[in-house]
Amino acid sequence: MFSLKVSNTFFNLLKNNQCNNIIDFKQPFHRWLAPTLKELKRRKNKLDPEKPVHRKHFLEWNYDTELYAFSKRLGERFDNNLLQSVFTERSYIINEEEKQKEVGIEKPLIDLIDNRELAEKGSSFIDDFVKRYLRTVFPKLPEEGILEIHRFLTNIDTLSNVSFHIGTSELILCSDFPVEKSTLANVLKALVGAIIESSGENQAALFVRDFILTQLADKDIHTIWKPEDPIKLLKDILSNDGIDKIEPRLIGLAGKNTILACFRVGLFTLPVKKMIGLGFGETVDIALKMAAQDSLRHLFNTLETTLIPFNLELNQLCSSTESNLFINEWSQKKLPVRPTYYKLHQLKITNIN
């Protein structure tokens, strides 16, 4: 009863316009707004998707400012002309010359330098540095594995992914847009070449380490380098050390004759009878293959729990002339004597102190 009286009093106040200064019942938008937006959305969905537009077509675009901001984001110092040549592809210069010829200019003049020389310098430096870093971090890994990981880090997909995520795609001057992967990778190589000319090889090495080598941070080395027959590879390597025979043994099983079967196989050397590997699998063959892979991980010191150091500098790496042992000559007696990461770390701490 009380609520009814309150409601009557409230509506009486509304009729007498006594609370216009308290409540405003004006609608903030028109009734036709929602149906109109829905109709525009429906018509837009019928059309083909919009083509991506380069940011240089926007009014607020300032190329010199963007180049300056890019260098500051990376924490590097570049000459403006050198940095502009990093992002200038040969196809862009050819396209601009053709445009000038179309308007009657017989000898077009383009005051730009393309990035071909910088890309060649950066590419050779990346190849050399990545190999040296991998050989230093993985001294026991065969050279075949080093080369396979090197191919993974320097292929177009990896380099273009790094180049895209540091913000080069909007700054590249080329004839095509969106920018192709090969162009993104080429610009990243040219950027490394520009760092070499601006700040030296030590600073370029830090850039390659921080942006390219760190692509291994969440990777398993043996998912990149996959030997076709790990059992045969293990036998060949052990034979170089005088171990001619290995014996697999079933040391555990669970859920036999079910869809959740699990076999546990261990590999032992004879006649010492020392276990060198352990593997699991839903069949004995799979468990044996996994045990062979586990043995190779222990031999090459590439266990899944091994953390790759990403704080080595150029002067701590092995020389360019050194290489790891190939599979056909791999032996624990022939392994190169190089300082391990622990020794390098202790040496660095000693020098700081």
N, C-alpha and C positions, 0 to 999 in steps of 0.2 A: 504494500500500500504506500509505503514511504517512497519507493522508487518511482511509482506512478506519479506521485505529486511532484517529485523532482523533475521528471520528464515533462510534465505539463508546464512547469515554471520555465524550463529551458526553452521550450517552443514558443511560449509567450514572449520571452525576451527576443527571440529571433524575429517574431512578427513586428515587434516594436522597434526593430533595428537598434537595440540597445547594446548589442555585443559585436557590432561590425568591426570594432577595433581589436577584438579578441580573436575571432575566427574568420579566416578568409576562405570562402568556398569556391574561388575561381579555379578552373581546371588549368594546370600548367602547360598542357599541350592540347591540340585540337583532336577531335575524334577521327579526322581523316588521315592523321599521321601514320598510324599503324598499318591500315590497309594499303596506303601508298608505298610504304617501305617494303611490305610483303610483295607487292606487285613489281617493284623495281628489282627485288632479289630474284623473283621468278624469271624476269626477262634476262637478268644477268646470267643466270644458270643456263639459259638456252644458248648463249653465245659461246664462242671458243674461248679457252683460257687466255688471259692477257699475256703478251710477251714481256719478258723481263726487260726493264729499262735501266740503262747505265746511270749512275748517280750524277754524271757530268751534265745531264740534261735538266737537272733541278736548278732552281734559281739560286739556292744558297750554296752551291758547289764552288769551292775555291781549291784548285789543284795544289798550289804552292803550300797552302795551309795544311792540306791533308798529308802532303809529303813530310812536312815538319812534324805533325802529330804522329805520323808513323814511326819516324826515327826516334822520337821521344818515348813511344810505347816500347820499343825494343831496347832502349837505353844505349843506343849507338850514336856515333857522330859521323855524319856524312856531308860531303859537299853536295849542294843542291843539284848541280848539273850531273854529278856522278849518280846520285840517287834517281834522278829522272831517267837517265839512260838505263838503269836497272829495269824499269817498268816499260821501256819502249821496245816493242817487238819490231822485227824487220817488216812484218806484214802491214803494220800501221804506217810506216814510212812509205811503202809502196802504194798503199791506198791513198795517202795524201798527195803523192806525186801524180797519180792518175786523176784525182779531182782537179788539180791545177792545170793539167793538160786539157781537160774537158772545157775549161773556161778560156783557153787560148794561150796559156803560158807554155812556151816551147821548152824552156829550160827551168823546170821547177826547182826552187830552193827550199829545202827543209832543214832548219837549224836544230836537228836532233841527231843523236848517235844511238844506234841500237845496242842491244845487250849481248851480242854474240861473243865478243871477246871476254866479257866478264863471266858469261855462262861457262865458257871453256875453262877459264881459270878456276872458277868455283867447283866445277865438276871434278877436275883432277885433284883438287884439295880434299873434297869430300871423300872420294874413293880412297885416297891414301890415308887420311885420318881415321876413317871408319875401320879399315883393315888393321891399322896399328893398334887402335883401341881394343878391338876384339881379340887380337893376339895377346895383348897384355893381360886382359881380364880372364881369358880362357886359354892359358898356355898349354893345357892338355887336350884341348879339342882338336881333332884332325883338321887339316887345311881345307878339306872338302866342306866341313861344317862351317868354317870361317867364311868361305866364299859364298855359301848358300845364305847365311845370315846377312852378309854384305849385299847380296842381290836383293834381299827382302827390304833392307833399309834404304837402298838407293833406286828402287824401281819407281815408276811414274806414280803409282797409286799412293805410296807412302809419302813421297816428296810433295805431290799435289795436295794431299790431305794436310800436311804441315803448313804449306804455303797458304792454303785457303783459311786456316784457322788463325794465322797471324795477321790476316786482313789485307792480302795483296790483290784479291780479285777485283776490288773496286778501283784500284789505282793503275791497273795494267792498261797500257795503250796498245791495242791490237785491232785487227780487222773484224774479229768475231766476238760476239757476246751472246750468251754467257761464255766465259772463258773456258777453253778446253783444258783437260788435265795435263797434257803435254806442255802447254803454255805456262800453267801454274808451276810445274816442276822446273821448267827452264828459268823462270823468274827467281825461284828460290836459289838455284845455282848461281845466278848472276848476283843475287844479294850477298852470298858468301864471298864472291869475287870482289864486290865493292867493299866489304868489311876488311878483306886482306889489304886492299889499296889504302883504305882510310886509317885502320887501326893496327894492322899487322896480323901475322898468322896466329899469334897467341889468342887474340880476341876472336878471330874467326873459329879457332878450335873450340872455344867456350860456347860459341853460338851453335856449332854443329853438335856438340855434346848435349847441350840443354834442349835442343829442339828435334834433332834427328835420332840420336842414340837413345834418348828416353822413350822412343816408341817400343823398346824392348821391355819396358817396366812391367807390363802386365802380360808378357808373353812367355810361353814355355819354349825353351830353345829347341827341344826335340819335336815340337809341332811345326817348326820352320824347317829344320833339317831332319828328314825322315828317311833313314836307310831302308832300302827295299827288303832286305833279309837280315834282321838284327842278329839272328842265331848264327848265320854264316859269318857275319862281320865279327861277332864276338870270338868265334873259333879262330879266325884268321889273325886277330890281334893277339890272342893268348898264345898262339903258336909262335909268334915272334919272341915271346918271353920264355919259351921252352915248355909251355903247358899245352900238351897235345890233346888232352881229353877232358871234357866236362860231363858231368852226370846230373840229369834232372831227377828230382825225387818229389813225389807227392807227399807233402807234409801236413795237409789238412784239407777237409772238404765239409760242405754243409749243404743240405737240401738236395741230395743226390736223387736223380730221376724225377725232378720237379722243374718247373719253369723258373724257379729262383735258385738254381744250383750254383754253387760257388766252390771253385777248386783253388787250392793254394800250392804252388810249385816253387821249389827252391833249386838253385843251380850250385853244384859243388865241383870243385877242382879235384882231380886225382893226380897223384896218390895222397895229397895232403888232406883231402876231404874238408876243404874250407868253403863255406858258403859265400858266394860272390854276388848273388842276386835273388830277389824274391818277387813273385808275381801272382796276381789274382785274375780269375776269369770264369766265365760261365761254362767253359769247356777246358779240357787239359791243354789243348793246343794253344788256345788264347792265353792261358795262364803261363805256358812256357815262353811264348813270345814276349809277354809282359816282363817275365823274369829276365830275359835276355836284355830288354831295354833298360831294366833297372841296373843290371850289371854294367852296361855301357855308361849310364849316368854316374856310377861310382868311379869308373875308370877315368872318365873325362872331367870329373868334378863339376857336373852340370845338374845337380839334384834340383828337384822342384823347390826345395827350401833355400837354395842358394840365392842370395841377393846380389844383383849386379851393382857394383859401385859406379856412381855417376858424378864423381867429384875429382877424377884424375885430370891433370893438366898435360899440356903438350910435351913438356920436358920430362914427364914421368913415363912416357910410352916407349915401347921398343922401337928400334930403327926401322926404316922402310925396307931395308934389305933382308931383315929377319922374317922367317915364316915358320909356321907350325909344321909338324910332321904329317906327311900324307898317310893314308890308311895302310898302304902296302909296306911302309917302313916304320909304323907306329910301334913303339916299345917303351916301357917305363924306364929302361936303361938309357934311352936316347932322348928323353924329354929335355927341352931347352931349359937351361938354368936362368930363370928370370925372377926378379923380386915379386913376391905375392902382394896382393892388395893390403894385407895386414902390415907387411914390412914397409910398403909405400906410405901407408897411413901413419905408422910410427915415425918414419923419417920426416914426414911433413910436420908432425907435432914437435919433433926435436928441433927442426929448423925455426919454427915459430917461437919456441921457448928461448 
